[in-house]
């Protein structure tokens, strides 16, 4: 239902990744792991066209876009079908929690304001922030801000939600509430691609874990397989380095 | 001692010229805001040719004294462009104030736009907003808040700078005071009074500025 075909991204002379293929079906949850600087975030950003890929095709639902010939309309359509959750939340500072969630429905989907606000209130209920509807981002905790960020992504009614290290800039005490909201979405079979260093989350929630290193996908497998019996030496090396200090079993 | 009776009598005379002073400042401020926004957007988006023009414009009007610019428009340019011979002192003053202050204001508006953190731009684009929706709904409202204190300062500065129009023969607040003082020889009283009038106007505006800032800041209270 979602597929990346031959996606390549370069910054100047440096090739971030080359010829990436990845596909997922509706309701599937993919977690991408790997060392820093291997292009995991850049790959997510390419799917949302925050970065323009240098080659390849993107398909989301019935929308298929050649990234080199994408028109403005293609890009806008693609973005509306792929919601993004940012590491630094990216909430609109001049808008309340409610307005942050309703903004896209009003401006992009052209929903009447009353209807958009009603839907935004439902979403606030689901993310457990109904009483914060009129609060501005500056008055919310990091965890609450990120939940609003996720709420805004939910409001897009997108085919897939892309999470770019959603808990990496959170104080430790807020990580759990954000992860548990993501788990709740997973239970509802929301299609998502998550870039994260939260290995426990990957183990529990992912249908498939993708290991990226040195600008390519090294291997991908269900978590129980990838975490216990990785095929590639690089995967094994990475997992040992990251899991051992956390006291988790290493392959 | 100060001749208070004279000052008291002069007050209503001078106040008749206050509207002209405020009109010149307000009209110049409106044009300057529009021009400054255009310059700022050109600078931020780095439109190839126009960016250079904007840079040159800003450099010249910040780099030369306002008085020189006013003389240039009123006395100098008509020599070159005959259509400008009929330019009135008021028009030349408004033109000069507009161009001069727009150069300063453009830079503070540009700084305010650039100061909005990049993550909000990306977030707006990620949900499918167009560039113009992003500008209108997310960036400009926040840039307005950031730029307001400095823009208000420029407006206050501009009100005082209208006094230079008297050098172009305009009888505004300062010009009127000059005439009255020359007639009565009570210079201290006349100029002290006009100073107090400018001060009072600026105080009223500062009060308005504080109210406006409180309103604009309501989204940012922790």
Interface residues (C-beta under 8 A of the other chain):
Chain A: X48 X50 X76 X77 X79 X80 X83 X84 X86 X88 X89 X90 X91 X92 X93 X94 X95 X96 X103 X104 X107 X108 X136 X138 X139 X149 X152 X156
Chain B: X119 X120 X122 X123 X124 X125 X126 X127 X128 X129 X130 X133 X137 X138 X141 X142 X145 X218 X219 X220 X221 X222
